[in-house]
Amino acid sequence: MLGLKKVDSGALSVPSQFSEYTVLFIENGEGIYKADFGVFPFKGPVLLFSTPFQTIQVDQCSAESGYLIQFHGDFYCIEFHKAEVACNGLLFNNIYIEPSIALNPKDVEEFRLLINQMCDEIPPDPPNDAVLTSYLQLFLAKASRLKINSLSKTALTGGKDATMEKFKDLVDQNFLTLHKPSDYAEILNIPPGTLAKKSKRYFKKSPSELIQERLILESKKRLHLTRLSIKEIAYSLNFKDEYYFSRFFKKISKVSPQSFRNAAGISIVADLSMD
């Protein structure tokens, strides 16, 4: 349910998928991190994040090694623990911001200490889940704080594009009904070509990729956080039938909706929402 291992630079050199939430800690070197449609250059020290069944790849990496931390939603549910650690939609499950955090030397020391403590707690002795959960929660809390600070600095230095922020809001509001970039370009009163160029520069993704990723993100949310049937989820997302939904989901995610649900599990939140 929780895994931690040292990996060499070639470990994720080919596209890979995991059923767990994944964090890669790289202390030095640089490369290109690919997560689904996004392409993000990075330079260590850095933390890289991915959600279950994202297709990820670390390309052209000059680092000698790094640490791979992975946890299943059944071990630590980020939605259930959102009051303690607000990492859902920040470190994970956010298609608009870069899935990475640049670290300074003090940050590196703090994360390295937590990783060493988790390593000490994992076998050969039977691990103490309560202790591991505490270490993981502290790790995610520190990462979330750093990400919030980074986003705040970007806003203060004028790094935000008002048109692209409006586009993001429009996608969140209309992704169930508006699937063409031209629909959003018309609302924003800009040419589709301008929208495409701005989106690629600002989000590192095309408008079409963002719209598709937003629909997949909502699909994964309903598969993981509810007990709705695949058919019910398909209709709730405005697909004409569950088969069309399954084909779309598998085309983007490389797994079927049922396979995703089987591997990622159904969160405890699904049962709490039924109370």
C-alpha positions in Angstrom: 0.0 0.0 0.0 3.0 2.3 0.5 6.2 1.8 -1.4 9.5 3.7 -1.4 12.6 2.8 -3.4 15.7 4.4 -4.9 15.6 4.3 -8.7 18.2 5.2 -11.4 17.6 7.8 -14.0 16.4 5.3 -16.6 13.6 3.9 -14.4 10.9 6.0 -16.0 12.6 6.6 -19.3 9.7 4.9 -21.1 6.0 5.8 -20.7 4.7 4.2 -17.5 1.4 3.9 -15.6 0.9 3.2 -11.9 -2.3 2.5 -9.9 -0.8 4.5 -7.0 -0.2 8.1 -6.3 3.4 8.7 -7.2 6.0 11.2 -6.1 9.5 11.3 -7.6 12.2 13.1 -5.5 15.2 14.1 -7.7 18.1 15.9 -5.9 20.2 17.0 -9.0 20.3 16.9 -12.7 17.6 18.0 -15.2 15.3 16.5 -17.7 11.8 16.6 -19.1 8.8 15.3 -17.2 5.8 14.1 -19.3 2.5 13.6 -17.6 -0.4 12.7 -20.0 -0.5 15.6 -22.5 1.8 17.9 -20.5 5.5 18.3 -21.1 7.4 20.0 -18.3 11.2 20.7 -18.3 12.7 20.5 -14.8 15.9 21.0 -12.9 16.8 19.4 -9.6 16.3 19.4 -6.7 12.6 18.8 -7.5 9.5 16.8 -6.6 7.4 15.4 -9.5 3.9 14.2 -9.0 1.4 11.9 -10.7 -2.1 10.6 -10.1 -3.2 7.0 -10.6 -3.0 5.8 -14.2 -1.5 9.0 -15.6 0.9 8.1 -18.3 4.3 9.5 -17.1 7.8 9.6 -18.4 11.1 11.2 -17.3 13.0 11.9 -20.5 16.5 13.2 -21.1 17.2 12.9 -17.4 20.8 13.7 -16.3 20.3 12.7 -12.7 22.0 9.6 -11.5 19.2 8.5 -9.2 16.1 9.5 -7.3 13.5 8.2 -4.9 10.1 6.9 -5.9 7.4 7.2 -3.3 4.0 5.5 -4.1 0.9 5.1 -2.0 -2.5 3.5 -2.8 -5.7 5.4 -2.1 -6.7 2.6 0.3 -3.6 3.4 2.4 -4.0 7.2 2.4 -7.1 8.7 0.9 -6.2 12.3 -0.1 -9.9 13.3 -0.3 -10.7 11.9 3.1 -7.7 13.6 4.7 -8.2 17.0 2.9 -8.8 18.8 6.2 -5.3 17.7 7.4 -3.5 18.0 4.1 -5.0 19.9 1.2 -3.0 18.2 -1.5 -6.0 17.0 -3.7 -6.3 19.5 -6.5 -2.9 20.9 -5.6 -0.2 18.2 -5.8 -2.6 15.7 -7.5 -5.6 15.9 -9.7 -5.0 19.3 -11.2 -4.6 19.6 -14.9 -3.8 23.3 -15.0 -0.6 23.7 -12.9 2.8 22.1 -13.3 3.0 18.8 -11.4 6.3 19.7 -9.8 7.9 21.7 -7.0 11.4 23.2 -7.1 13.3 22.7 -3.8 16.0 24.7 -2.0 18.7 23.1 0.1 16.7 23.3 3.3 13.7 21.6 1.6 16.0 18.9 0.4 17.2 18.1 3.9 13.7 18.0 5.3 12.4 15.6 2.6 15.5 13.5 2.7 15.0 13.1 6.4 11.3 12.0 6.0 12.3 9.5 3.2 15.0 8.0 5.5 12.5 7.7 8.3 10.0 5.9 6.0 12.8 3.6 4.8 13.6 2.7 8.3 10.0 1.8 9.1 9.4 -0.4 6.0 10.5 -4.1 6.1 12.4 -6.2 6.9 10.5 -5.7 10.1 6.7 -5.5 9.8 5.9 -1.9 9.2 3.8 0.2 11.5 1.1 1.7 9.3 0.2 4.4 11.7 3.8 5.7 11.8 4.1 5.4 8.0 0.9 7.3 7.6 2.2 10.1 9.8 5.4 10.4 7.8 3.6 10.4 4.5 1.1 13.0 5.8 3.9 15.2 6.9 5.7 14.8 3.6 2.5 15.8 1.6 1.8 18.7 4.0 5.3 20.1 3.5 5.0 19.7 -0.3 1.6 21.3 -0.3 2.9 24.3 1.6 5.7 24.8 -0.8 3.4 24.5 -3.8 1.0 27.1 -2.3 3.9 29.5 -1.7 5.2 28.9 -5.3 1.8 29.7 -6.8 1.5 32.8 -4.6 4.8 34.1 -5.8 3.8 33.6 -9.4 0.6 35.6 -8.8 2.5 38.4 -7.1 5.1 38.7 -9.8 2.5 39.1 -12.5 2.9 35.6 -13.9 -0.8 35.0 -14.4 -2.5 35.5 -17.8 -6.0 36.9 -17.2 -7.3 35.4 -20.5 -6.0 31.9 -19.7 -7.3 32.1 -16.2 -10.7 32.9 -17.7 -10.3 30.0 -20.1 -9.5 27.7 -17.2 -12.7 28.8 -15.4 -14.8 28.3 -18.6 -13.5 24.8 -19.0 -14.3 23.9 -15.4 -17.8 25.3 -15.9 -18.6 23.9 -19.3 -16.5 20.8 -20.0 -19.6 18.6 -19.9 -21.2 20.4 -22.8 -18.6 22.4 -24.7 -15.9 20.1 -26.2 -14.5 22.2 -29.1 -11.8 24.8 -28.6 -13.6 27.1 -31.0 -16.5 27.3 -28.5 -14.2 28.7 -25.9 -12.4 31.0 -28.3 -15.8 32.5 -29.3 -16.7 33.2 -25.7 -13.3 34.7 -25.0 -13.6 36.7 -28.3 -10.2 35.7 -29.6 -9.2 33.7 -32.7 -8.9 29.9 -32.1 -5.3 30.1 -33.2 -4.5 32.7 -30.5 -6.2 30.5 -27.9 -4.1 27.5 -29.0 -0.8 29.5 -28.8 -1.6 31.0 -25.4 -2.8 27.7 -23.9 0.3 25.8 -25.1 2.6 28.5 -23.6 0.6 29.0 -20.3 -0.6 25.4 -19.6 2.0 23.5 -21.7 -1.1 21.8 -23.3 -3.4 22.6 -26.2 -7.0 23.6 -25.6 -8.3 20.2 -26.9 -5.9 18.4 -24.5 -7.1 20.5 -21.5 -10.8 19.8 -22.3 -10.2 16.1 -22.7 -8.1 15.9 -19.5 -10.8 17.8 -17.6 -13.4 15.3 -18.7 -11.1 12.4 -17.8 -10.3 14.0 -14.4 -14.0 14.1 -13.6 -14.5 10.6 -14.8 -11.8 9.3 -12.5 -13.3 11.3 -9.6 -16.7 9.6 -10.0 -15.1 6.2 -10.5 -13.1 6.5 -7.3 -15.2 8.7 -5.0 -18.7 7.2 -5.8 -20.4 3.9 -6.1 -22.3 4.9 -9.2 -22.3 2.2 -11.9 -20.2 2.8 -15.1 -23.5 3.3 -16.9 -24.7 6.0 -14.4 -21.3 7.8 -14.6 -21.5 7.8 -18.4 -24.9 9.4 -18.5 -23.9 11.9 -15.7 -21.1 13.0 -18.0 -23.4 13.4 -21.0 -22.1 10.4 -22.9 -24.8 8.8 -25.1 -24.0 5.4 -23.6 -21.6 3.5 -21.4 -19.8 2.0 -24.4 -18.9 5.3 -25.9 -17.7 6.5 -22.5 -15.6 3.4 -22.1 -13.9 3.9 -25.5 -13.2 7.5 -24.8 -11.8 6.8 -21.3 -9.6 4.0 -22.5 -8.3 6.0 -25.5 -7.0 8.7 -23.1 -6.2 6.7 -20.0 -5.1 3.4 -21.6 -7.3 1.4 -19.3 -11.0 0.8 -19.2 -13.2 2.5 -16.5 -13.8 -0.8 -14.8 -10.1 -1.6 -14.7 -9.3 1.8 -13.3 -11.9 1.3 -10.6 -10.7 -2.2 -9.8 -7.1 -1.0 -9.4 -7.6 2.4 -7.8 -10.4 1.2 -5.6 -13.4 3.0 -4.3 -12.7 5.6 -1.6 -14.1 5.5 1.9 -15.6 8.9 0.9 -18.0 7.1 -1.4 -19.7 5.4 1.6 -19.5 8.5 3.8 -21.4 10.5 1.2 -24.2 7.9 1.4 -24.8 8.4 5.1 
